[in-house]
């Protein structure tokens, strides 16, 4: 992954991806067959390998797309500004594709950008672990928030639902791996608190002038 920090303009890929997701969702509602043709299906994957990418842009309903877009915009902006636009795009697709590959072994069909978004969160958990985010209605460090989301998905594996929990965890693992790989290139320089130094002689004169009665 090239280090282009400081050499590449901000391309607003988060917004562009969000607009594509919204447009695809509109197509899904106008043409019902659209979802079946571009979803990632374990039975047809070999005939439709492109579905490893197209499934990321498909969503089941308004709640599904809203929650994913909210997370994509919230965490995506932070990551895109941190690692620059091209690297952000690589992280998004590599996490989503890896999540899709893993999901093929556990689910008959998957859709949604969740795996890619969990990859973004995984990178941030490694690179910005102390960053405070609002999760579960409370402000907590990014690392703690990601650990809690991961715990929910682990629990979801044993209580089957319509959520591809294993795909989420796969995307998260991909993001964590990428995060450790690129972290040395994007180290956070914490600002040191400036100590206020008071001249001892000046303080003594001030004390004699104002503190004596």
Rosetta constraint file for C-alpha pairs under 8 A:
AtomPair CA 1 CA 87 HARMONIC 6.84 0.50
AtomPair CA 1 CA 90 HARMONIC 7.98 0.50
AtomPair CA 1 CA 182 HARMONIC 7.99 0.50
AtomPair CA 2 CA 87 HARMONIC 7.31 0.50
AtomPair CA 3 CA 87 HARMONIC 7.86 0.50
AtomPair CA 3 CA 185 HARMONIC 7.13 0.50
AtomPair CA 4 CA 8 HARMONIC 6.06 0.50
AtomPair CA 4 CA 83 HARMONIC 7.81 0.50
AtomPair CA 4 CA 84 HARMONIC 6.83 0.50
AtomPair CA 4 CA 87 HARMONIC 7.90 0.50
AtomPair CA 5 CA 83 HARMONIC 6.35 0.50
AtomPair CA 5 CA 84 HARMONIC 5.94 0.50
AtomPair CA 6 CA 84 HARMONIC 7.93 0.50
AtomPair CA 8 CA 84 HARMONIC 6.87 0.50
AtomPair CA 8 CA 85 HARMONIC 7.52 0.50
AtomPair CA 9 CA 84 HARMONIC 7.74 0.50
AtomPair CA 9 CA 85 HARMONIC 7.59 0.50
AtomPair CA 10 CA 80 HARMONIC 7.87 0.50
AtomPair CA 10 CA 81 HARMONIC 7.34 0.50
AtomPair CA 10 CA 84 HARMONIC 6.60 0.50
AtomPair CA 10 CA 85 HARMONIC 5.84 0.50
AtomPair CA 11 CA 85 HARMONIC 5.81 0.50
AtomPair CA 12 CA 16 HARMONIC 6.50 0.50
AtomPair CA 12 CA 80 HARMONIC 7.96 0.50
AtomPair CA 12 CA 85 HARMONIC 7.14 0.50
AtomPair CA 13 CA 17 HARMONIC 5.92 0.50
AtomPair CA 13 CA 80 HARMONIC 7.81 0.50
AtomPair CA 13 CA 85 HARMONIC 6.47 0.50
AtomPair CA 13 CA 89 HARMONIC 7.12 0.50
AtomPair CA 14 CA 18 HARMONIC 6.14 0.50
AtomPair CA 14 CA 72 HARMONIC 7.02 0.50
AtomPair CA 14 CA 73 HARMONIC 6.18 0.50
AtomPair CA 14 CA 76 HARMONIC 5.91 0.50
AtomPair CA 14 CA 77 HARMONIC 6.38 0.50
AtomPair CA 14 CA 80 HARMONIC 7.60 0.50
AtomPair CA 15 CA 19 HARMONIC 6.17 0.50
AtomPair CA 15 CA 73 HARMONIC 7.28 0.50
AtomPair CA 16 CA 20 HARMONIC 6.30 0.50
AtomPair CA 17 CA 21 HARMONIC 6.21 0.50
AtomPair CA 18 CA 22 HARMONIC 6.26 0.50
AtomPair CA 18 CA 69 HARMONIC 6.41 0.50
AtomPair CA 18 CA 72 HARMONIC 7.69 0.50
AtomPair CA 18 CA 73 HARMONIC 7.69 0.50
AtomPair CA 19 CA 23 HARMONIC 6.13 0.50
AtomPair CA 20 CA 24 HARMONIC 6.07 0.50
AtomPair CA 20 CA 57 HARMONIC 7.33 0.50
AtomPair CA 21 CA 25 HARMONIC 6.12 0.50
AtomPair CA 21 CA 57 HARMONIC 5.04 0.50
AtomPair CA 21 CA 58 HARMONIC 6.95 0.50
AtomPair CA 22 CA 26 HARMONIC 6.31 0.50
AtomPair CA 22 CA 65 HARMONIC 7.99 0.50
AtomPair CA 23 CA 27 HARMONIC 6.41 0.50
AtomPair CA 24 CA 28 HARMONIC 6.21 0.50
AtomPair CA 24 CA 57 HARMONIC 6.57 0.50
AtomPair CA 24 CA 58 HARMONIC 6.56 0.50
AtomPair CA 25 CA 29 HARMONIC 6.47 0.50
AtomPair CA 25 CA 57 HARMONIC 7.81 0.50
AtomPair CA 25 CA 58 HARMONIC 6.33 0.50
AtomPair CA 25 CA 59 HARMONIC 6.44 0.50
AtomPair CA 26 CA 30 HARMONIC 6.33 0.50
AtomPair CA 27 CA 31 HARMONIC 5.74 0.50
AtomPair CA 27 CA 34 HARMONIC 7.05 0.50
AtomPair CA 28 CA 32 HARMONIC 5.48 0.50
AtomPair CA 28 CA 33 HARMONIC 7.46 0.50
AtomPair CA 28 CA 34 HARMONIC 5.46 0.50
AtomPair CA 28 CA 35 HARMONIC 5.89 0.50
AtomPair CA 28 CA 58 HARMONIC 7.74 0.50
AtomPair CA 32 CA 36 HARMONIC 7.87 0.50
AtomPair CA 33 CA 37 HARMONIC 6.40 0.50
AtomPair CA 34 CA 38 HARMONIC 6.41 0.50
AtomPair CA 35 CA 39 HARMONIC 5.66 0.50
AtomPair CA 35 CA 58 HARMONIC 6.79 0.50
AtomPair CA 38 CA 51 HARMONIC 5.45 0.50
AtomPair CA 38 CA 54 HARMONIC 5.69 0.50
AtomPair CA 38 CA 55 HARMONIC 5.95 0.50
AtomPair CA 38 CA 58 HARMONIC 7.86 0.50
AtomPair CA 39 CA 51 HARMONIC 5.89 0.50
AtomPair CA 39 CA 54 HARMONIC 6.75 0.50
AtomPair CA 39 CA 55 HARMONIC 4.61 0.50
AtomPair CA 39 CA 58 HARMONIC 7.08 0.50
AtomPair CA 39 CA 109 HARMONIC 6.84 0.50
AtomPair CA 39 CA 110 HARMONIC 6.36 0.50
AtomPair CA 39 CA 111 HARMONIC 5.69 0.50
AtomPair CA 40 CA 44 HARMONIC 7.94 0.50
AtomPair CA 40 CA 45 HARMONIC 6.56 0.50
AtomPair CA 40 CA 51 HARMONIC 5.07 0.50
AtomPair CA 40 CA 52 HARMONIC 6.12 0.50
AtomPair CA 40 CA 54 HARMONIC 7.74 0.50
AtomPair CA 40 CA 55 HARMONIC 5.43 0.50
AtomPair CA 40 CA 100 HARMONIC 7.38 0.50
AtomPair CA 40 CA 104 HARMONIC 7.79 0.50
AtomPair CA 40 CA 109 HARMONIC 5.51 0.50
AtomPair CA 40 CA 110 HARMONIC 5.40 0.50
AtomPair CA 40 CA 111 HARMONIC 6.51 0.50
AtomPair CA 41 CA 45 HARMONIC 5.59 0.50
AtomPair CA 41 CA 51 HARMONIC 7.92 0.50
AtomPair CA 41 CA 104 HARMONIC 7.20 0.50
AtomPair CA 41 CA 108 HARMONIC 5.71 0.50
AtomPair CA 41 CA 109 HARMONIC 4.34 0.50
AtomPair CA 41 CA 110 HARMONIC 6.74 0.50
AtomPair CA 42 CA 104 HARMONIC 5.15 0.50
AtomPair CA 42 CA 105 HARMONIC 7.46 0.50
AtomPair CA 42 CA 107 HARMONIC 7.22 0.50
AtomPair CA 42 CA 108 HARMONIC 5.26 0.50
AtomPair CA 42 CA 109 HARMONIC 6.25 0.50
AtomPair CA 43 CA 108 HARMONIC 7.12 0.50
AtomPair CA 44 CA 48 HARMONIC 6.13 0.50
AtomPair CA 45 CA 49 HARMONIC 5.35 0.50
AtomPair CA 45 CA 51 HARMONIC 6.99 0.50
AtomPair CA 50 CA 54 HARMONIC 6.42 0.50
AtomPair CA 51 CA 55 HARMONIC 5.47 0.50
AtomPair CA 52 CA 56 HARMONIC 7.52 0.50
AtomPair CA 52 CA 96 HARMONIC 8.00 0.50
AtomPair CA 52 CA 97 HARMONIC 5.67 0.50
AtomPair CA 52 CA 100 HARMONIC 6.02 0.50
AtomPair CA 52 CA 101 HARMONIC 7.37 0.50
AtomPair CA 53 CA 57 HARMONIC 7.78 0.50
AtomPair CA 53 CA 93 HARMONIC 7.47 0.50
AtomPair CA 53 CA 96 HARMONIC 7.51 0.50
AtomPair CA 53 CA 97 HARMONIC 6.39 0.50
AtomPair CA 54 CA 58 HARMONIC 7.10 0.50
AtomPair CA 55 CA 110 HARMONIC 7.00 0.50
AtomPair CA 55 CA 111 HARMONIC 4.79 0.50
AtomPair CA 55 CA 112 HARMONIC 6.08 0.50
AtomPair CA 55 CA 113 HARMONIC 7.71 0.50
AtomPair CA 56 CA 96 HARMONIC 6.66 0.50
AtomPair CA 56 CA 111 HARMONIC 6.02 0.50
AtomPair CA 56 CA 112 HARMONIC 4.69 0.50
AtomPair CA 56 CA 113 HARMONIC 4.42 0.50
AtomPair CA 56 CA 114 HARMONIC 7.74 0.50
AtomPair CA 56 CA 116 HARMONIC 7.54 0.50
AtomPair CA 57 CA 111 HARMONIC 7.49 0.50
AtomPair CA 57 CA 112 HARMONIC 5.93 0.50
AtomPair CA 57 CA 113 HARMONIC 6.12 0.50
AtomPair CA 58 CA 111 HARMONIC 5.43 0.50
AtomPair CA 58 CA 112 HARMONIC 5.16 0.50
AtomPair CA 58 CA 113 HARMONIC 7.49 0.50
AtomPair CA 59 CA 64 HARMONIC 6.12 0.50
AtomPair CA 59 CA 65 HARMONIC 5.67 0.50
AtomPair CA 59 CA 111 HARMONIC 5.97 0.50
AtomPair CA 59 CA 112 HARMONIC 5.05 0.50
AtomPair CA 59 CA 113 HARMONIC 7.89 0.50
AtomPair CA 60 CA 64 HARMONIC 6.06 0.50
AtomPair CA 60 CA 65 HARMONIC 7.36 0.50
AtomPair CA 60 CA 111 HARMONIC 7.42 0.50
AtomPair CA 60 CA 112 HARMONIC 7.68 0.50
AtomPair CA 61 CA 65 HARMONIC 6.34 0.50
AtomPair CA 62 CA 66 HARMONIC 5.86 0.50
AtomPair CA 63 CA 67 HARMONIC 6.10 0.50
AtomPair CA 64 CA 68 HARMONIC 6.32 0.50
AtomPair CA 64 CA 112 HARMONIC 7.92 0.50
AtomPair CA 65 CA 69 HARMONIC 5.96 0.50
AtomPair CA 65 CA 112 HARMONIC 7.89 0.50
AtomPair CA 66 CA 70 HARMONIC 6.02 0.50
AtomPair CA 67 CA 71 HARMONIC 6.34 0.50
AtomPair CA 68 CA 72 HARMONIC 5.97 0.50
AtomPair CA 68 CA 112 HARMONIC 7.99 0.50
AtomPair CA 68 CA 113 HARMONIC 6.61 0.50
AtomPair CA 68 CA 114 HARMONIC 6.33 0.50
AtomPair CA 68 CA 117 HARMONIC 7.51 0.50
AtomPair CA 69 CA 73 HARMONIC 6.01 0.50
AtomPair CA 70 CA 74 HARMONIC 6.05 0.50
AtomPair CA 71 CA 75 HARMONIC 5.87 0.50
AtomPair CA 71 CA 76 HARMONIC 7.47 0.50
AtomPair CA 71 CA 117 HARMONIC 7.05 0.50
AtomPair CA 72 CA 76 HARMONIC 4.99 0.50
AtomPair CA 72 CA 77 HARMONIC 7.79 0.50
AtomPair CA 72 CA 117 HARMONIC 5.99 0.50
AtomPair CA 73 CA 77 HARMONIC 5.81 0.50
AtomPair CA 74 CA 78 HARMONIC 7.09 0.50
AtomPair CA 75 CA 79 HARMONIC 6.30 0.50
AtomPair CA 75 CA 120 HARMONIC 6.93 0.50
AtomPair CA 75 CA 121 HARMONIC 6.71 0.50
AtomPair CA 76 CA 80 HARMONIC 5.90 0.50
AtomPair CA 76 CA 88 HARMONIC 7.88 0.50
AtomPair CA 76 CA 117 HARMONIC 7.87 0.50
AtomPair CA 76 CA 120 HARMONIC 6.72 0.50
AtomPair CA 77 CA 81 HARMONIC 6.12 0.50
AtomPair CA 78 CA 82 HARMONIC 6.18 0.50
AtomPair CA 79 CA 83 HARMONIC 6.04 0.50
AtomPair CA 79 CA 84 HARMONIC 7.60 0.50
AtomPair CA 79 CA 88 HARMONIC 6.58 0.50
AtomPair CA 79 CA 120 HARMONIC 7.07 0.50
AtomPair CA 79 CA 124 HARMONIC 6.82 0.50
AtomPair CA 80 CA 84 HARMONIC 4.93 0.50
AtomPair CA 80 CA 85 HARMONIC 5.17 0.50
AtomPair CA 80 CA 87 HARMONIC 7.64 0.50
AtomPair CA 80 CA 88 HARMONIC 5.17 0.50
AtomPair CA 81 CA 85 HARMONIC 7.20 0.50
AtomPair CA 82 CA 186 HARMONIC 7.47 0.50
AtomPair CA 83 CA 87 HARMONIC 5.96 0.50
AtomPair CA 83 CA 88 HARMONIC 6.31 0.50
AtomPair CA 83 CA 186 HARMONIC 7.13 0.50
AtomPair CA 84 CA 88 HARMONIC 6.22 0.50
AtomPair CA 85 CA 89 HARMONIC 6.29 0.50
AtomPair CA 86 CA 90 HARMONIC 6.41 0.50
AtomPair CA 87 CA 91 HARMONIC 6.21 0.50
AtomPair CA 88 CA 92 HARMONIC 6.16 0.50
AtomPair CA 89 CA 93 HARMONIC 6.30 0.50
AtomPair CA 90 CA 94 HARMONIC 5.87 0.50
AtomPair CA 91 CA 95 HARMONIC 5.90 0.50
AtomPair CA 91 CA 116 HARMONIC 7.79 0.50
AtomPair CA 91 CA 119 HARMONIC 7.03 0.50
AtomPair CA 91 CA 120 HARMONIC 6.86 0.50
AtomPair CA 91 CA 175 HARMONIC 7.20 0.50
AtomPair CA 91 CA 178 HARMONIC 7.55 0.50
AtomPair CA 92 CA 96 HARMONIC 6.16 0.50
AtomPair CA 92 CA 116 HARMONIC 5.06 0.50
AtomPair CA 92 CA 117 HARMONIC 6.91 0.50
AtomPair CA 92 CA 119 HARMONIC 6.74 0.50
AtomPair CA 92 CA 120 HARMONIC 6.52 0.50
AtomPair CA 93 CA 97 HARMONIC 5.90 0.50
AtomPair CA 93 CA 116 HARMONIC 6.39 0.50
AtomPair CA 94 CA 98 HARMONIC 6.05 0.50
AtomPair CA 94 CA 116 HARMONIC 7.53 0.50
AtomPair CA 94 CA 174 HARMONIC 7.78 0.50
AtomPair CA 95 CA 99 HARMONIC 6.05 0.50
AtomPair CA 95 CA 115 HARMONIC 6.38 0.50
AtomPair CA 95 CA 116 HARMONIC 4.79 0.50
AtomPair CA 95 CA 117 HARMONIC 7.87 0.50
AtomPair CA 95 CA 118 HARMONIC 7.77 0.50
AtomPair CA 95 CA 119 HARMONIC 5.06 0.50
AtomPair CA 95 CA 120 HARMONIC 7.80 0.50
AtomPair CA 95 CA 170 HARMONIC 7.87 0.50
AtomPair CA 95 CA 171 HARMONIC 4.89 0.50
AtomPair CA 95 CA 172 HARMONIC 7.56 0.50
AtomPair CA 95 CA 174 HARMONIC 5.49 0.50
AtomPair CA 95 CA 175 HARMONIC 6.28 0.50
AtomPair CA 96 CA 100 HARMONIC 6.15 0.50
AtomPair CA 96 CA 113 HARMONIC 6.86 0.50
AtomPair CA 96 CA 114 HARMONIC 7.71 0.50
AtomPair CA 96 CA 115 HARMONIC 4.96 0.50
AtomPair CA 96 CA 116 HARMONIC 3.86 0.50
AtomPair CA 96 CA 117 HARMONIC 7.65 0.50
AtomPair CA 96 CA 119 HARMONIC 7.31 0.50
AtomPair CA 96 CA 171 HARMONIC 6.18 0.50
AtomPair CA 97 CA 101 HARMONIC 6.22 0.50
AtomPair CA 97 CA 116 HARMONIC 7.63 0.50
AtomPair CA 98 CA 102 HARMONIC 6.33 0.50
AtomPair CA 98 CA 170 HARMONIC 6.82 0.50
AtomPair CA 98 CA 171 HARMONIC 6.42 0.50
AtomPair CA 98 CA 174 HARMONIC 7.04 0.50
AtomPair CA 99 CA 103 HARMONIC 6.09 0.50
AtomPair CA 99 CA 115 HARMONIC 5.28 0.50
AtomPair CA 99 CA 116 HARMONIC 7.29 0.50
AtomPair CA 99 CA 166 HARMONIC 8.00 0.50
AtomPair CA 99 CA 167 HARMONIC 4.76 0.50
AtomPair CA 99 CA 168 HARMONIC 6.73 0.50
AtomPair CA 99 CA 169 HARMONIC 7.72 0.50
AtomPair CA 99 CA 170 HARMONIC 4.89 0.50
AtomPair CA 99 CA 171 HARMONIC 4.72 0.50
AtomPair CA 99 CA 174 HARMONIC 7.96 0.50
AtomPair CA 100 CA 104 HARMONIC 6.31 0.50
AtomPair CA 100 CA 110 HARMONIC 7.67 0.50
AtomPair CA 100 CA 115 HARMONIC 7.48 0.50
AtomPair CA 100 CA 167 HARMONIC 6.53 0.50
AtomPair CA 101 CA 105 HARMONIC 7.52 0.50
AtomPair CA 102 CA 106 HARMONIC 7.35 0.50
AtomPair CA 102 CA 166 HARMONIC 7.62 0.50
AtomPair CA 102 CA 167 HARMONIC 6.40 0.50
AtomPair CA 102 CA 170 HARMONIC 6.64 0.50
AtomPair CA 103 CA 107 HARMONIC 5.74 0.50
AtomPair CA 103 CA 110 HARMONIC 7.35 0.50
AtomPair CA 103 CA 164 HARMONIC 7.34 0.50
AtomPair CA 103 CA 166 HARMONIC 6.62 0.50
AtomPair CA 103 CA 167 HARMONIC 5.18 0.50
AtomPair CA 104 CA 108 HARMONIC 6.90 0.50
AtomPair CA 104 CA 109 HARMONIC 7.53 0.50
AtomPair CA 106 CA 166 HARMONIC 7.77 0.50
AtomPair CA 107 CA 164 HARMONIC 7.39 0.50
AtomPair CA 110 CA 164 HARMONIC 7.08 0.50
AtomPair CA 113 CA 117 HARMONIC 6.18 0.50
AtomPair CA 114 CA 118 HARMONIC 5.99 0.50
AtomPair CA 114 CA 167 HARMONIC 7.96 0.50
AtomPair CA 114 CA 168 HARMONIC 6.17 0.50
AtomPair CA 114 CA 171 HARMONIC 7.94 0.50
AtomPair CA 115 CA 119 HARMONIC 6.29 0.50
AtomPair CA 115 CA 167 HARMONIC 5.73 0.50
AtomPair CA 115 CA 168 HARMONIC 4.66 0.50
AtomPair CA 115 CA 169 HARMONIC 7.49 0.50
AtomPair CA 115 CA 170 HARMONIC 7.00 0.50
AtomPair CA 115 CA 171 HARMONIC 4.45 0.50
AtomPair CA 115 CA 172 HARMONIC 7.10 0.50
AtomPair CA 116 CA 120 HARMONIC 6.54 0.50
AtomPair CA 116 CA 171 HARMONIC 5.85 0.50
AtomPair CA 117 CA 121 HARMONIC 6.34 0.50
AtomPair CA 117 CA 171 HARMONIC 7.50 0.50
AtomPair CA 118 CA 122 HARMONIC 6.02 0.50
AtomPair CA 118 CA 168 HARMONIC 6.01 0.50
AtomPair CA 118 CA 169 HARMONIC 7.40 0.50
AtomPair CA 118 CA 171 HARMONIC 5.32 0.50
AtomPair CA 118 CA 172 HARMONIC 4.70 0.50
AtomPair CA 118 CA 175 HARMONIC 7.12 0.50
AtomPair CA 119 CA 123 HARMONIC 6.36 0.50
AtomPair CA 119 CA 171 HARMONIC 4.62 0.50
AtomPair CA 119 CA 172 HARMONIC 4.51 0.50
AtomPair CA 119 CA 173 HARMONIC 7.04 0.50
AtomPair CA 119 CA 174 HARMONIC 5.87 0.50
AtomPair CA 119 CA 175 HARMONIC 3.89 0.50
AtomPair CA 119 CA 176 HARMONIC 7.19 0.50
AtomPair CA 120 CA 124 HARMONIC 6.40 0.50
AtomPair CA 120 CA 172 HARMONIC 7.61 0.50
AtomPair CA 120 CA 175 HARMONIC 5.93 0.50
AtomPair CA 121 CA 125 HARMONIC 6.05 0.50
AtomPair CA 121 CA 146 HARMONIC 6.96 0.50
AtomPair CA 121 CA 172 HARMONIC 6.93 0.50
AtomPair CA 121 CA 175 HARMONIC 6.96 0.50
AtomPair CA 122 CA 126 HARMONIC 6.54 0.50
AtomPair CA 122 CA 146 HARMONIC 7.24 0.50
AtomPair CA 122 CA 171 HARMONIC 7.92 0.50
AtomPair CA 122 CA 172 HARMONIC 4.94 0.50
AtomPair CA 122 CA 173 HARMONIC 6.81 0.50
AtomPair CA 122 CA 174 HARMONIC 7.44 0.50
AtomPair CA 122 CA 175 HARMONIC 4.32 0.50
AtomPair CA 122 CA 176 HARMONIC 4.56 0.50
AtomPair CA 122 CA 179 HARMONIC 6.99 0.50
AtomPair CA 123 CA 127 HARMONIC 6.11 0.50
AtomPair CA 123 CA 175 HARMONIC 4.67 0.50
AtomPair CA 123 CA 176 HARMONIC 5.14 0.50
AtomPair CA 123 CA 177 HARMONIC 7.67 0.50
AtomPair CA 123 CA 178 HARMONIC 6.36 0.50
AtomPair CA 123 CA 179 HARMONIC 4.22 0.50
AtomPair CA 123 CA 180 HARMONIC 7.73 0.50
AtomPair CA 124 CA 128 HARMONIC 5.07 0.50
AtomPair CA 124 CA 129 HARMONIC 6.68 0.50
AtomPair CA 124 CA 142 HARMONIC 7.27 0.50
AtomPair CA 124 CA 179 HARMONIC 7.11 0.50
AtomPair CA 125 CA 129 HARMONIC 4.63 0.50
AtomPair CA 125 CA 142 HARMONIC 5.57 0.50
AtomPair CA 125 CA 143 HARMONIC 4.73 0.50
AtomPair CA 125 CA 146 HARMONIC 6.73 0.50
AtomPair CA 125 CA 176 HARMONIC 7.30 0.50
AtomPair CA 125 CA 179 HARMONIC 7.92 0.50
AtomPair CA 126 CA 143 HARMONIC 7.42 0.50
AtomPair CA 126 CA 176 HARMONIC 6.28 0.50
AtomPair CA 126 CA 179 HARMONIC 5.44 0.50
AtomPair CA 126 CA 180 HARMONIC 6.44 0.50
AtomPair CA 126 CA 183 HARMONIC 7.52 0.50
AtomPair CA 127 CA 179 HARMONIC 6.19 0.50
AtomPair CA 127 CA 180 HARMONIC 7.65 0.50
AtomPair CA 127 CA 183 HARMONIC 5.84 0.50
AtomPair CA 127 CA 186 HARMONIC 7.83 0.50
AtomPair CA 127 CA 187 HARMONIC 7.65 0.50
AtomPair CA 127 CA 188 HARMONIC 7.88 0.50
AtomPair CA 128 CA 142 HARMONIC 6.98 0.50
AtomPair CA 128 CA 143 HARMONIC 7.86 0.50
AtomPair CA 128 CA 188 HARMONIC 7.92 0.50
AtomPair CA 129 CA 141 HARMONIC 6.35 0.50
AtomPair CA 129 CA 142 HARMONIC 5.12 0.50
AtomPair CA 129 CA 143 HARMONIC 4.63 0.50
AtomPair CA 129 CA 144 HARMONIC 7.96 0.50
AtomPair CA 130 CA 141 HARMONIC 4.93 0.50
AtomPair CA 130 CA 142 HARMONIC 5.97 0.50
AtomPair CA 130 CA 143 HARMONIC 6.75 0.50
AtomPair CA 131 CA 141 HARMONIC 5.31 0.50
AtomPair CA 131 CA 142 HARMONIC 5.38 0.50
AtomPair CA 132 CA 139 HARMONIC 5.99 0.50
AtomPair CA 132 CA 140 HARMONIC 5.18 0.50
AtomPair CA 132 CA 141 HARMONIC 4.33 0.50
AtomPair CA 132 CA 142 HARMONIC 5.79 0.50
AtomPair CA 133 CA 139 HARMONIC 5.33 0.50
AtomPair CA 133 CA 140 HARMONIC 5.60 0.50
AtomPair CA 133 CA 141 HARMONIC 6.13 0.50
AtomPair CA 133 CA 142 HARMONIC 5.98 0.50
AtomPair CA 133 CA 145 HARMONIC 7.66 0.50
AtomPair CA 134 CA 138 HARMONIC 5.34 0.50
AtomPair CA 134 CA 139 HARMONIC 4.35 0.50
AtomPair CA 134 CA 140 HARMONIC 6.36 0.50
AtomPair CA 135 CA 139 HARMONIC 6.24 0.50
AtomPair CA 135 CA 140 HARMONIC 6.77 0.50
AtomPair CA 135 CA 145 HARMONIC 6.26 0.50
AtomPair CA 140 CA 144 HARMONIC 6.61 0.50
AtomPair CA 140 CA 145 HARMONIC 6.39 0.50
AtomPair CA 141 CA 145 HARMONIC 6.27 0.50
AtomPair CA 142 CA 146 HARMONIC 6.12 0.50
AtomPair CA 143 CA 147 HARMONIC 6.21 0.50
AtomPair CA 144 CA 148 HARMONIC 6.23 0.50
AtomPair CA 145 CA 149 HARMONIC 6.28 0.50
AtomPair CA 146 CA 150 HARMONIC 6.02 0.50
AtomPair CA 147 CA 151 HARMONIC 6.15 0.50
AtomPair CA 148 CA 152 HARMONIC 6.35 0.50
AtomPair CA 149 CA 153 HARMONIC 6.40 0.50
AtomPair CA 150 CA 154 HARMONIC 6.16 0.50
AtomPair CA 150 CA 169 HARMONIC 6.62 0.50
AtomPair CA 151 CA 155 HARMONIC 6.21 0.50
AtomPair CA 152 CA 156 HARMONIC 6.11 0.50
AtomPair CA 153 CA 157 HARMONIC 6.45 0.50
AtomPair CA 153 CA 165 HARMONIC 5.00 0.50
AtomPair CA 153 CA 166 HARMONIC 7.22 0.50
AtomPair CA 153 CA 168 HARMONIC 7.25 0.50
AtomPair CA 153 CA 169 HARMONIC 6.99 0.50
AtomPair CA 154 CA 158 HARMONIC 7.44 0.50
AtomPair CA 154 CA 165 HARMONIC 7.09 0.50
AtomPair CA 154 CA 166 HARMONIC 7.76 0.50
AtomPair CA 154 CA 169 HARMONIC 7.90 0.50
AtomPair CA 155 CA 159 HARMONIC 6.69 0.50
AtomPair CA 156 CA 160 HARMONIC 6.18 0.50
AtomPair CA 156 CA 161 HARMONIC 7.35 0.50
AtomPair CA 156 CA 163 HARMONIC 7.94 0.50
AtomPair CA 156 CA 165 HARMONIC 6.14 0.50
AtomPair CA 157 CA 165 HARMONIC 6.09 0.50
AtomPair CA 157 CA 166 HARMONIC 6.89 0.50
AtomPair CA 164 CA 168 HARMONIC 6.58 0.50
AtomPair CA 165 CA 169 HARMONIC 6.38 0.50
AtomPair CA 166 CA 170 HARMONIC 6.07 0.50
AtomPair CA 167 CA 171 HARMONIC 6.21 0.50
AtomPair CA 168 CA 172 HARMONIC 6.20 0.50
AtomPair CA 169 CA 173 HARMONIC 6.10 0.50
AtomPair CA 170 CA 174 HARMONIC 6.25 0.50
AtomPair CA 171 CA 175 HARMONIC 6.23 0.50
AtomPair CA 172 CA 176 HARMONIC 6.18 0.50
AtomPair CA 173 CA 177 HARMONIC 6.17 0.50
AtomPair CA 174 CA 178 HARMONIC 6.22 0.50
AtomPair CA 175 CA 179 HARMONIC 5.90 0.50
AtomPair CA 176 CA 180 HARMONIC 6.34 0.50
AtomPair CA 177 CA 181 HARMONIC 6.31 0.50
AtomPair CA 178 CA 182 HARMONIC 6.20 0.50
AtomPair CA 179 CA 183 HARMONIC 5.66 0.50
AtomPair CA 180 CA 184 HARMONIC 7.77 0.50
AtomPair CA 182 CA 186 HARMONIC 6.89 0.50
AtomPair CA 183 CA 187 HARMONIC 6.09 0.50
AtomPair CA 198 CA 202 HARMONIC 7.51 0.50
AtomPair CA 198 CA 203 HARMONIC 6.87 0.50
AtomPair CA 199 CA 203 HARMONIC 6.18 0.50
AtomPair CA 200 CA 204 HARMONIC 6.22 0.50
AtomPair CA 201 CA 205 HARMONIC 6.32 0.50
AtomPair CA 202 CA 206 HARMONIC 6.19 0.50
AtomPair CA 203 CA 207 HARMONIC 6.08 0.50
AtomPair CA 204 CA 208 HARMONIC 6.21 0.50
AtomPair CA 205 CA 209 HARMONIC 6.14 0.50
AtomPair CA 206 CA 210 HARMONIC 6.05 0.50
AtomPair CA 206 CA 211 HARMONIC 7.68 0.50
AtomPair CA 207 CA 211 HARMONIC 5.00 0.50
AtomPair CA 207 CA 212 HARMONIC 7.13 0.50
AtomPair CA 208 CA 212 HARMONIC 5.74 0.50
